[in-house]
Amino acid sequence: MSGTTIAPWLREILRCPACRARLRDEGGGQGRPEELVCTSGECGLAYRVEDGIPVLLVDEARRP
């Protein structure tokens, strides 16, 4: 994990709510917000992490 405070066991089961693909950690350095990004090449949505809690709402995800 790259700085997320999400428990490892929970991190392993989290999936993109739009396409069910795995999520990867991204950001969190040099003023960039911490995000979980979908690994699917077709989807690629980025979900923000606030205070260690991922906001897995498709309507609030950042589009690639």
mmCIF file of the C-alpha atoms, coordinates in Angstrom:
data_MODEL
# 
_entry.id   MODEL 
# 
loop_
_atom_site.group_PDB 
_atom_site.id 
_atom_site.type_symbol 
_atom_site.label_atom_id 
_atom_site.label_alt_id 
_atom_site.label_comp_id 
_atom_site.label_asym_id 
_atom_site.label_entity_id 
_atom_site.label_seq_id 
_atom_site.pdbx_PDB_ins_code 
_atom_site.Cartn_x 
_atom_site.Cartn_y 
_atom_site.Cartn_z 
_atom_site.occupancy 
_atom_site.B_iso_or_equiv 
_atom_site.pdbx_formal_charge 
_atom_site.auth_seq_id 
_atom_site.auth_comp_id 
_atom_site.auth_asym_id 
_atom_site.auth_atom_id 
_atom_site.pdbx_PDB_model_num 
ATOM 1  C CA . MET A 1 1  ? 0.000   0.000  0.000   1.00 0.00 ? 1  MET A CA 1 
ATOM 2  C CA . SER A 1 2  ? 1.233   3.469  -0.789  1.00 0.00 ? 2  SER A CA 1 
ATOM 3  C CA . GLY A 1 3  ? 0.116   5.365  2.259   1.00 0.00 ? 3  GLY A CA 1 
ATOM 4  C CA . THR A 1 4  ? -3.515  4.345  2.534   1.00 0.00 ? 4  THR A CA 1 
ATOM 5  C CA . THR A 1 5  ? -4.777  3.582  5.997   1.00 0.00 ? 5  THR A CA 1 
ATOM 6  C CA . ILE A 1 6  ? -7.186  0.942  4.731   1.00 0.00 ? 6  ILE A CA 1 
ATOM 7  C CA . ALA A 1 7  ? -6.760  -2.392 6.508   1.00 0.00 ? 7  ALA A CA 1 
ATOM 8  C CA . PRO A 1 8  ? -4.916  -4.908 4.285   1.00 0.00 ? 8  PRO A CA 1 
ATOM 9  C CA . TRP A 1 9  ? -7.700  -7.505 4.501   1.00 0.00 ? 9  TRP A CA 1 
ATOM 10 C CA . LEU A 1 10 ? -10.276 -4.923 3.387   1.00 0.00 ? 10 LEU A CA 1 
ATOM 11 C CA . ARG A 1 11 ? -7.977  -3.540 0.690   1.00 0.00 ? 11 ARG A CA 1 
ATOM 12 C CA . GLU A 1 12 ? -7.778  -7.002 -0.903  1.00 0.00 ? 12 GLU A CA 1 
ATOM 13 C CA . ILE A 1 13 ? -11.554 -7.307 -1.351  1.00 0.00 ? 13 ILE A CA 1 
ATOM 14 C CA . LEU A 1 14 ? -12.303 -3.776 -2.610  1.00 0.00 ? 14 LEU A CA 1 
ATOM 15 C CA . ARG A 1 15 ? -13.387 -3.636 -6.259  1.00 0.00 ? 15 ARG A CA 1 
ATOM 16 C CA . CYS A 1 16 ? -14.523 -0.927 -8.639  1.00 0.00 ? 16 CYS A CA 1 
ATOM 17 C CA . PRO A 1 17 ? -18.284 -0.534 -8.172  1.00 0.00 ? 17 PRO A CA 1 
ATOM 18 C CA . ALA A 1 18 ? -18.719 0.267  -11.884 1.00 0.00 ? 18 ALA A CA 1 
ATOM 19 C CA . CYS A 1 19 ? -16.977 -2.743 -13.468 1.00 0.00 ? 19 CYS A CA 1 
ATOM 20 C CA . ARG A 1 20 ? -15.828 -4.977 -10.538 1.00 0.00 ? 20 ARG A CA 1 
ATOM 21 C CA . ALA A 1 21 ? -12.108 -4.776 -11.487 1.00 0.00 ? 21 ALA A CA 1 
ATOM 22 C CA . ARG A 1 22 ? -9.321  -4.487 -8.890  1.00 0.00 ? 22 ARG A CA 1 
ATOM 23 C CA . LEU A 1 23 ? -8.308  -1.083 -7.579  1.00 0.00 ? 23 LEU A CA 1 
ATOM 24 C CA . ARG A 1 24 ? -4.739  0.205  -7.265  1.00 0.00 ? 24 ARG A CA 1 
ATOM 25 C CA . ASP A 1 25 ? -3.400  2.890  -4.907  1.00 0.00 ? 25 ASP A CA 1 
ATOM 26 C CA . GLU A 1 26 ? -2.359  6.137  -6.525  1.00 0.00 ? 26 GLU A CA 1 
ATOM 27 C CA . GLY A 1 27 ? -1.472  9.658  -5.461  1.00 0.00 ? 27 GLY A CA 1 
ATOM 28 C CA . GLY A 1 28 ? -1.026  10.847 -1.949  1.00 0.00 ? 28 GLY A CA 1 
ATOM 29 C CA . GLY A 1 29 ? 2.287   12.573 -2.641  1.00 0.00 ? 29 GLY A CA 1 
ATOM 30 C CA . GLN A 1 30 ? 3.335   16.113 -3.501  1.00 0.00 ? 30 GLN A CA 1 
ATOM 31 C CA . GLY A 1 31 ? -0.073  17.618 -2.769  1.00 0.00 ? 31 GLY A CA 1 
ATOM 32 C CA . ARG A 1 32 ? -2.006  15.110 -4.873  1.00 0.00 ? 32 ARG A CA 1 
ATOM 33 C CA . PRO A 1 33 ? -5.085  13.548 -3.306  1.00 0.00 ? 33 PRO A CA 1 
ATOM 34 C CA . GLU A 1 34 ? -4.976  9.888  -2.386  1.00 0.00 ? 34 GLU A CA 1 
ATOM 35 C CA . GLU A 1 35 ? -7.070  7.750  -4.745  1.00 0.00 ? 35 GLU A CA 1 
ATOM 36 C CA . LEU A 1 36 ? -7.975  4.195  -5.604  1.00 0.00 ? 36 LEU A CA 1 
ATOM 37 C CA . VAL A 1 37 ? -7.907  3.769  -9.384  1.00 0.00 ? 37 VAL A CA 1 
ATOM 38 C CA . CYS A 1 38 ? -9.666  1.041  -11.354 1.00 0.00 ? 38 CYS A CA 1 
ATOM 39 C CA . THR A 1 39 ? -7.228  -1.250 -13.161 1.00 0.00 ? 39 THR A CA 1 
ATOM 40 C CA . SER A 1 40 ? -9.610  -1.883 -16.071 1.00 0.00 ? 40 SER A CA 1 
ATOM 41 C CA . GLY A 1 41 ? -8.432  -0.213 -19.279 1.00 0.00 ? 41 GLY A CA 1 
ATOM 42 C CA . GLU A 1 42 ? -12.031 0.436  -20.298 1.00 0.00 ? 42 GLU A CA 1 
ATOM 43 C CA . CYS A 1 43 ? -13.183 1.948  -17.005 1.00 0.00 ? 43 CYS A CA 1 
ATOM 44 C CA . GLY A 1 44 ? -10.253 3.588  -15.185 1.00 0.00 ? 44 GLY A CA 1 
ATOM 45 C CA . LEU A 1 45 ? -12.366 5.537  -12.694 1.00 0.00 ? 45 LEU A CA 1 
ATOM 46 C CA . ALA A 1 46 ? -10.492 7.100  -9.752  1.00 0.00 ? 46 ALA A CA 1 
ATOM 47 C CA . TYR A 1 47 ? -12.106 7.129  -6.313  1.00 0.00 ? 47 TYR A CA 1 
ATOM 48 C CA . ARG A 1 48 ? -10.856 9.530  -3.636  1.00 0.00 ? 48 ARG A CA 1 
ATOM 49 C CA . VAL A 1 49 ? -9.849  8.406  -0.162  1.00 0.00 ? 49 VAL A CA 1 
ATOM 50 C CA . GLU A 1 50 ? -10.874 10.711 2.691   1.00 0.00 ? 50 GLU A CA 1 
ATOM 51 C CA . ASP A 1 51 ? -9.333  10.103 6.113   1.00 0.00 ? 51 ASP A CA 1 
ATOM 52 C CA . GLY A 1 52 ? -8.563  6.507  5.153   1.00 0.00 ? 52 GLY A CA 1 
ATOM 53 C CA . ILE A 1 53 ? -12.103 5.835  3.892   1.00 0.00 ? 53 ILE A CA 1 
ATOM 54 C CA . PRO A 1 54 ? -12.544 5.177  0.168   1.00 0.00 ? 54 PRO A CA 1 
ATOM 55 C CA . VAL A 1 55 ? -15.496 7.009  -1.403  1.00 0.00 ? 55 VAL A CA 1 
ATOM 56 C CA . LEU A 1 56 ? -16.619 4.308  -3.832  1.00 0.00 ? 56 LEU A CA 1 
ATOM 57 C CA . LEU A 1 57 ? -19.455 6.240  -5.467  1.00 0.00 ? 57 LEU A CA 1 
ATOM 58 C CA . VAL A 1 58 ? -19.473 6.118  -9.257  1.00 0.00 ? 58 VAL A CA 1 
ATOM 59 C CA . ASP A 1 59 ? -21.180 9.525  -9.455  1.00 0.00 ? 59 ASP A CA 1 
ATOM 60 C CA . GLU A 1 60 ? -18.304 11.115 -7.475  1.00 0.00 ? 60 GLU A CA 1 
ATOM 61 C CA . ALA A 1 61 ? -15.432 9.286  -9.196  1.00 0.00 ? 61 ALA A CA 1 
ATOM 62 C CA . ARG A 1 62 ? -12.921 11.160 -11.319 1.00 0.00 ? 62 ARG A CA 1 
ATOM 63 C CA . ARG A 1 63 ? -13.091 10.119 -14.963 1.00 0.00 ? 63 ARG A CA 1 
ATOM 64 C CA . PRO A 1 64 ? -9.805  9.321  -16.770 1.00 0.00 ? 64 PRO A CA 1 
# 
